[in-house]
Amino acid sequence: MAKTTKRRRGPQQTAKVELDVPVRVGQTVEVEITGLNHEGAGVGRIEGYTLFVDGALAGERVHARVDHVKKNFGFAKLTKVSIASTFRSQPPCPLYDRCGGCSLQHLAYEEQLRHKQQIVRDNLRRIGGFQVEGDGAITVHPTLGMSEPWRYRNKAQVPIGEENGALVGGFYAEKSHSIIDMHECLIQHQKNDEAVATVKKAATDLGIKPYDEVRGSGLLRHVVVKVGVKTGEVMVVLVTTEETLPQRDKLVEAIRTEVAGVTSIVQNINPDKTNVIFGKKTVTLWGSDVIYDYIGAIKFAISARSFYQVNPAQTEVLYNKTLEYAGATGTETVIDAYCGIGTISLFLAQKSKHVYGVEIVPEAIEDANRNAKLNGVENATFEAGPAEVVIPAWKEQGIRADVIVVDPPRKGCDEALLTTILEMQPERVVYVSCNPSTLARDLKVLAEKYEVREVQPVDMFPHTGHVESVALLVYKGFGYAETTFGAILNHPFF
């Protein structure tokens, strides 16, 4: 058993702590990979000690260099594959081994989908304590993937730097803020690549300097590009440290000339020393303040700072499943917690009596109201505030939900919201999740009064370790044949 020394810093001193582990930093080891973790790293064990190996696949025997160790697990980099998985694939991206954004490009796509289904199953079992196999188990369906899992991202956010007198833009090298120039990204819409390339060249030619975060000098921080996939409209956002933009008219003209479909050129001013991309002030340099896109039949206005799903094709798949699980027939009252700009709410409004959306960000509620008006939707009401405060207030006003839909951030639902749902006891809860672990945690709480019927994973981000899911929960005592909304007189609300 090797002993690895780590330094533990206290208020007054630095102490050496020896970890009694079978590997040491810098050592190259041979290990069999038995599975993948939620981030797509291979999982192996040496003398019972868990080692996560980037780039390794289940069923492989590999050599790896140990980079970091902790008491119960360590991390290593793949150096050689001795026995390869039959599912190993050659990554088509030339920057794959340097970027790390698409951590699963080396795994065949169909196997990626099976892996993501298993991640959801494992979290439900391990964290939620649910049965996922056999009689009475939760049904976890096969992951819904894409027929063409490339070029799906409709938004690019690219930091800008300088190299040999020319502007570069791409991604940060691992564990640094050194920018690696990138000419194309195979998961980005091609118009994103074209627009970023145009800005880099034009800004270089016009002598516009990039922001240097070390010195705190320079002007151009980021280029953000948004594409309306169904409309073909393009927005280019220039994030700068100050409002004065030298050669502004020439830069705008270059973008208008070279970027097909551009309808909006916007400047956002962020003078702060921060890694947050956007500042508070936004001005339109040319064209419209927004671009438009559709998810299904619903039209959305997309501004420079508004949130919009980056994979609209799979978003439609996800929302259609949400609508199906809601069981809406046109007579239901639905509450959409974490409604954002109203994307799910407006989908639900198509087949519901009325939808109430709540979101803590006031600007998002403004966008939600604008999108409702844009689509002529009159059976949706939006309110800004914490869901756990607004929803009980609605209840006091006599608003009783047949269905509550939640679509929280990665940290999951606020505990107070879960308590509110249990108190309100809607007939169904539909939980849209971007994090299987917090999904399992929250479902365990809701299982006090709800039966978790089924979970549908959806691959929103092919070639990455991320997986979205939508889960159907039915109030205990209600079967599928019993859930004719508004017709059950012994429901707690009646």
C-alpha positions in Angstrom: 0.0 0.0 0.0 1.6 3.2 -1.2 1.5 6.3 1.0 0.7 9.6 -0.7 1.4 12.9 1.1 -1.0 15.8 0.9 -0.7 19.2 2.6 -3.5 20.3 4.8 -3.5 24.1 5.5 -4.9 25.3 8.8 -5.1 28.9 10.1 -1.6 28.9 11.6 0.3 26.1 9.9 0.7 23.6 7.1 0.5 20.0 8.0 1.5 16.9 6.0 -1.2 14.2 5.9 -0.3 10.8 4.5 -3.1 9.0 2.6 -2.8 5.2 2.8 -3.8 4.4 -0.8 -2.4 1.9 -3.4 -1.5 4.5 -6.0 0.6 7.7 -6.1 0.5 10.8 -8.2 2.5 10.4 -11.4 2.4 6.6 -11.3 1.2 4.7 -14.4 -1.1 1.8 -13.5 -2.9 -0.9 -15.5 -6.6 -1.2 -14.6 -9.7 -2.9 -15.8 -12.7 -0.5 -16.4 -16.0 -1.8 -15.1 -18.3 1.1 -15.8 -18.7 4.8 -16.4 -19.5 7.6 -13.9 -22.1 10.3 -14.5 -19.5 12.5 -16.2 -18.4 9.8 -18.6 -15.1 8.8 -17.0 -14.2 5.1 -16.8 -14.4 3.5 -13.3 -11.7 1.0 -12.3 -10.4 -0.4 -9.0 -7.0 -1.2 -7.7 -6.9 -3.2 -4.5 -10.5 -1.9 -3.9 -9.4 1.7 -4.4 -11.6 3.5 -7.0 -9.9 5.2 -9.9 -11.7 7.5 -12.4 -10.0 7.4 -15.8 -10.9 10.0 -18.4 -11.3 8.5 -21.9 -11.7 4.9 -20.7 -14.7 2.7 -21.4 -16.4 -0.1 -19.6 -15.0 -3.5 -20.5 -11.5 -2.1 -21.4 -8.1 -2.8 -19.9 -6.1 0.4 -19.9 -2.9 2.1 -18.7 -3.4 5.4 -17.0 -1.3 8.0 -15.3 -2.5 9.0 -11.8 -3.1 12.8 -11.6 -4.8 13.3 -8.2 -5.7 11.2 -5.2 -8.1 11.4 -2.3 -8.8 9.1 0.6 -11.4 7.0 -1.2 -10.9 7.6 -4.9 -8.4 9.1 -7.4 -8.3 10.5 -10.9 -6.1 9.4 -13.8 -5.5 10.1 -17.5 -5.7 7.4 -20.1 -2.3 6.7 -21.7 -2.9 3.4 -23.5 -5.8 1.0 -24.3 -4.6 -2.6 -24.0 -8.0 -4.2 -24.6 -10.6 -1.9 -26.4 -14.3 -1.9 -26.0 -16.4 -2.9 -29.0 -18.2 0.3 -28.5 -15.1 2.5 -28.8 -15.5 5.1 -31.6 -13.0 7.4 -33.2 -13.8 11.0 -32.2 -14.3 13.1 -35.4 -13.3 16.4 -33.6 -9.6 17.2 -34.1 -9.6 19.1 -30.7 -11.4 16.3 -28.8 -8.4 15.4 -26.6 -7.8 19.0 -25.7 -11.3 20.3 -25.2 -13.1 18.0 -22.9 -16.5 19.5 -23.7 -17.7 16.4 -25.4 -16.5 13.8 -23.0 -18.3 10.8 -24.7 -17.3 11.3 -28.4 -15.2 8.2 -28.1 -18.3 6.1 -27.3 -20.7 4.9 -30.0 -23.9 7.0 -29.9 -26.3 4.1 -29.3 -24.2 3.1 -26.3 -24.2 6.7 -25.1 -28.0 6.4 -24.9 -27.9 3.1 -23.0 -25.3 4.6 -20.6 -27.6 7.6 -19.9 -30.5 5.3 -19.2 -28.4 3.4 -16.8 -27.2 6.6 -15.0 -30.9 7.5 -14.4 -31.6 4.0 -13.1 -28.5 3.9 -10.9 -29.4 7.3 -9.3 -33.0 6.3 -8.6 -31.9 3.1 -6.9 -28.8 4.4 -5.0 -30.1 7.9 -4.0 -33.9 7.5 -4.1 -34.1 4.0 -2.8 -36.5 3.0 -5.6 -36.9 -0.4 -7.2 -35.9 -0.2 -10.9 -36.1 -3.9 -11.8 -38.8 -6.6 -11.4 -42.4 -6.3 -10.4 -43.6 -3.0 -9.0 -40.5 -1.2 -10.3 -40.3 2.3 -11.8 -40.2 2.0 -15.6 -37.1 3.8 -16.9 -37.5 4.0 -20.6 -34.7 3.8 -23.2 -33.2 7.3 -23.7 -34.7 9.3 -26.6 -31.8 10.3 -28.8 -31.3 12.2 -32.0 -31.1 10.7 -35.5 -28.3 13.2 -36.3 -26.5 14.0 -33.0 -24.3 16.7 -34.4 -24.5 20.5 -35.0 -27.4 20.7 -32.5 -26.4 23.7 -30.3 -28.1 27.0 -31.3 -25.9 29.2 -29.1 -22.2 29.7 -28.8 -20.4 31.7 -26.1 -16.8 32.2 -27.0 -14.1 34.0 -25.0 -11.8 36.2 -27.0 -8.0 36.5 -26.7 -5.0 37.3 -28.8 -2.1 35.2 -30.3 0.6 36.6 -32.6 -1.3 39.8 -33.2 -4.6 38.1 -34.3 -7.7 37.5 -32.2 -8.5 34.0 -31.2 -11.7 32.5 -29.8 -12.6 29.1 -28.6 -12.4 27.4 -25.2 -10.2 27.5 -22.1 -7.5 24.9 -21.8 -8.0 22.6 -18.9 -7.4 24.2 -15.5 -6.5 27.5 -17.0 -7.8 30.6 -18.7 -5.5 30.2 -21.7 -7.7 30.3 -24.8 -7.3 27.5 -27.4 -8.4 28.9 -30.8 -11.2 26.9 -32.4 -12.4 27.2 -36.0 -15.3 24.8 -35.8 -17.2 22.8 -33.2 -19.0 19.8 -34.4 -21.9 20.2 -31.9 -22.4 23.9 -32.7 -24.7 25.0 -35.5 -22.5 26.0 -38.5 -23.8 29.5 -38.4 -22.3 29.9 -34.9 -18.9 29.0 -36.3 -19.2 31.3 -39.2 -20.3 34.3 -37.1 -17.5 33.8 -34.6 -14.9 33.5 -37.4 -16.2 36.7 -39.0 -16.0 38.7 -35.8 -12.4 37.5 -35.1 -11.1 38.4 -38.5 -13.0 41.8 -38.7 -11.9 42.8 -35.2 -8.3 41.9 -35.9 -8.3 43.9 -39.2 -9.9 46.9 -37.4 -7.4 46.8 -34.5 -10.0 46.0 -31.8 -8.1 44.6 -28.8 -9.4 41.6 -26.8 -9.9 41.8 -23.1 -6.9 40.6 -21.0 -8.3 39.5 -17.6 -4.8 39.4 -16.0 -4.0 43.1 -16.8 -7.7 44.2 -16.8 -7.2 45.9 -20.2 -8.7 45.5 -23.7 -12.2 45.7 -25.1 -13.7 42.6 -26.6 -14.5 39.9 -24.0 -16.8 37.4 -25.6 -18.7 36.8 -28.8 -22.1 35.2 -28.3 -24.1 33.9 -31.3 -27.7 32.7 -31.2 -29.4 31.0 -34.1 -33.2 30.5 -34.7 -32.9 27.0 -36.1 -36.4 27.1 -37.8 -36.4 30.7 -38.8 -32.8 31.0 -39.9 -32.3 34.2 -38.0 -29.0 35.0 -36.4 -28.1 37.3 -33.5 -24.5 38.3 -32.8 -23.7 39.7 -29.4 -20.4 41.6 -28.8 -19.6 41.6 -25.0 -17.2 44.5 -24.3 -15.6 46.2 -21.3 -16.9 49.6 -22.2 -19.7 51.2 -24.4 -17.4 53.0 -26.7 -16.7 50.6 -29.6 -14.0 51.9 -32.1 -14.7 51.2 -35.8 -18.2 50.2 -34.8 -19.9 50.9 -38.1 -17.2 49.0 -40.0 -17.4 46.0 -37.7 -21.2 46.0 -38.0 -21.0 46.2 -41.8 -18.5 43.3 -41.8 -20.9 41.1 -39.8 -23.9 42.1 -41.9 -22.0 41.3 -45.1 -20.4 38.0 -44.1 -23.0 36.3 -41.8 -25.9 34.9 -43.7 -29.2 35.4 -41.9 -28.1 38.0 -39.4 -31.0 40.1 -38.2 -29.6 41.4 -34.9 -26.3 42.8 -33.8 -26.1 43.7 -30.2 -23.5 45.0 -27.8 -23.5 44.1 -24.1 -21.3 46.1 -21.7 -19.5 44.3 -18.9 -16.9 46.4 -17.2 -16.5 44.1 -14.1 -13.5 41.9 -13.3 -15.6 38.7 -13.2 -16.0 35.4 -15.1 -19.7 36.2 -15.6 -20.2 36.7 -19.3 -22.9 39.4 -19.4 -23.1 42.8 -17.9 -26.2 44.8 -17.0 -26.4 47.1 -20.0 -27.3 45.9 -23.5 -27.7 48.1 -26.7 -28.7 47.2 -30.2 -26.2 48.2 -32.8 -28.2 47.1 -35.8 -31.4 45.3 -36.6 -33.9 43.9 -34.1 -33.6 43.5 -30.3 -34.6 39.9 -30.7 -34.6 36.9 -33.0 -37.4 34.4 -33.3 -37.6 30.6 -33.2 -40.2 27.9 -32.8 -40.5 24.8 -30.5 -43.3 22.9 -32.1 -46.0 25.4 -32.9 -45.0 27.9 -30.3 -43.0 31.0 -31.3 -40.4 32.5 -29.0 -38.7 35.9 -29.0 -35.0 35.4 -28.0 -33.1 38.4 -26.7 -29.4 38.7 -26.0 -29.7 37.7 -22.3 -32.8 35.6 -22.3 -32.6 31.8 -21.6 -33.6 29.5 -24.4 -32.9 25.8 -24.7 -29.8 25.2 -26.8 -31.1 22.0 -28.5 -34.6 23.0 -29.8 -35.2 19.6 -31.6 -34.8 17.6 -28.4 -36.5 20.3 -26.4 -39.6 19.6 -28.5 -39.2 15.9 -27.7 -38.9 16.7 -24.0 -41.9 19.0 -23.9 -44.1 16.7 -25.8 -43.4 14.0 -23.2 -44.1 16.6 -20.5 -47.4 17.3 -22.1 -48.2 13.6 -22.4 -47.4 13.0 -18.7 -49.5 16.0 -17.6 -52.5 14.2 -19.1 -54.0 17.4 -20.2 -57.4 17.2 -22.0 -58.4 20.9 -21.9 -60.1 21.0 -18.5 -57.1 21.1 -16.2 -55.5 23.8 -14.2 -51.7 23.5 -14.3 -49.0 25.2 -12.3 -45.6 25.5 -13.9 -42.9 26.1 -11.2 -39.6 27.4 -12.5 -41.3 28.5 -15.7 -38.5 30.6 -17.0 -39.6 32.4 -20.2 -42.7 30.3 -20.5 -41.5 27.6 -22.8 -43.2 24.6 -21.0 -46.1 26.8 -19.8 -47.0 27.8 -23.4 -46.7 24.1 -24.5 -49.1 23.1 -21.7 -51.5 25.9 -22.4 -52.3 24.3 -25.8 -54.3 21.5 -24.0 -55.1 23.0 -20.6 -57.8 25.1 -19.2 -55.4 27.5 -17.6 -51.6 27.5 -16.8 -50.0 29.5 -14.0 -46.3 30.0 -14.3 -44.0 31.2 -11.6 -40.3 32.2 -11.8 -38.0 34.0 -9.4 -36.3 36.1 -12.2 -38.5 39.1 -13.1 -36.9 39.5 -16.5 -37.9 36.0 -17.4 -41.5 36.7 -16.5 -41.4 39.7 -18.8 -40.2 37.4 -21.6 -42.9 34.9 -20.7 -45.7 37.5 -21.0 -44.2 38.7 -24.2 -44.1 35.1 -25.6 -47.7 34.5 -24.5 -48.8 37.6 -26.4 -46.7 36.7 -29.4 -48.6 33.4 -29.7 -52.0 34.8 -28.8 -52.2 32.6 -25.6 -54.7 34.0 -23.2 -55.0 31.1 -20.8 -51.6 31.6 -19.2 -50.8 33.8 -16.1 -47.2 34.5 -15.0 -46.0 35.8 -11.7 -42.5 36.6 -10.5 -41.3 35.3 -7.1 -40.2 32.2 -5.2 -42.4 29.2 -6.2 -42.8 28.2 -2.5 -44.3 31.6 -1.8 -46.3 32.3 -4.9 -48.0 28.9 -5.2 -49.5 28.9 -1.6 -50.7 32.4 -2.3 -52.5 31.2 -5.4 -54.0 28.4 -3.3 -55.3 31.0 -0.8 -56.9 32.8 -3.8 -58.8 29.6 -4.7 -56.5 28.4 -7.5 -56.3 24.6 -7.2 -53.9 22.7 -9.5 -54.7 19.4 -11.1 -51.1 19.2 -12.3 -47.9 20.7 -11.1 -44.9 20.7 -13.4 -41.4 21.5 -12.0 -38.3 22.1 -14.1 -35.7 23.1 -11.5 -32.0 24.0 -12.0 -29.3 21.3 -11.4 -29.5 21.8 -7.6 -33.1 20.4 -7.8 -36.3 21.7 -6.1 -36.2 24.0 -3.1 -37.3 22.0 0.0 -40.1 24.4 0.7 -41.5 23.8 -2.8 -41.5 20.0 -2.2 -43.4 20.6 1.0 -45.9 22.9 -0.9 -46.5 20.2 -3.5 -47.2 17.6 -0.8 -49.6 20.0 0.9 -51.4 20.9 -2.3 -51.7 17.3 -3.4 -52.3 17.8 -7.2 -53.4 14.6 -9.0 -50.2 14.5 -11.0 -46.7 15.9 -10.7 -44.4 16.1 -13.7 -40.8 16.5 -12.8 -38.5 17.7 -15.6 -34.8 17.2 -14.5 -31.4 18.1 -15.8 -29.7 16.2 -12.9 -30.5 12.5 -12.2 -29.1 12.7 -8.6 -31.2 15.6 -7.5 -34.2 14.1 -9.4 -33.8 10.9 -7.3 -33.4 12.9 -4.1 -36.6 14.9 -4.7 -38.6 12.0 -5.9 -37.8 10.2 -2.6 -39.4 13.1 -0.7 -42.5 13.3 -3.0 -42.9 9.5 -2.7 -44.5 10.1 0.7 -47.7 10.8 -1.2 -47.0 10.0 -4.8 -46.3 6.9 -6.8 -43.4 7.4 -9.3 -44.8 5.7 -12.3 -42.2 6.2 -15.0 -39.1 8.2 -16.1 -38.2 9.1 -19.6 -34.5 10.1 -20.2 -34.0 12.5 -23.1 -30.6 13.1 -24.7 -30.5 16.9 -24.9 -26.7 17.1 -25.1 -25.3 14.3 -27.3 -21.6 13.3 -26.8 -21.6 14.8 -23.3 -22.3 13.2 -19.9 -25.5 15.2 -19.3 -28.9 13.7 -19.5 -32.4 15.2 -19.0 -35.3 13.2 -17.7 -39.1 13.7 -17.2 -40.8 11.7 -14.5 -44.5 11.1 -14.0 -45.9 11.0 -10.4 -49.5 10.1 -9.6 -51.2 10.9 -6.3 -51.5 7.6 -4.4 -54.9 6.1 -4.8 -55.3 7.3 -8.4 -54.8 4.8 -11.2 -54.5 5.7 -14.9 -58.2 4.8 -15.4 -59.1 7.0 -12.5 -57.4 10.2 -13.4 -60.1 12.0 -15.3 -59.1 15.4 -14.1 -61.8 17.3 -12.1 -64.1 14.3 -12.0 -62.9 12.6 -8.8 -65.1 13.9 -6.0 -63.0 12.4 -3.2 -59.9 14.2 -4.3 -58.4 16.3 -1.3 -59.4 19.5 -3.1 -63.1 18.6 -3.3 
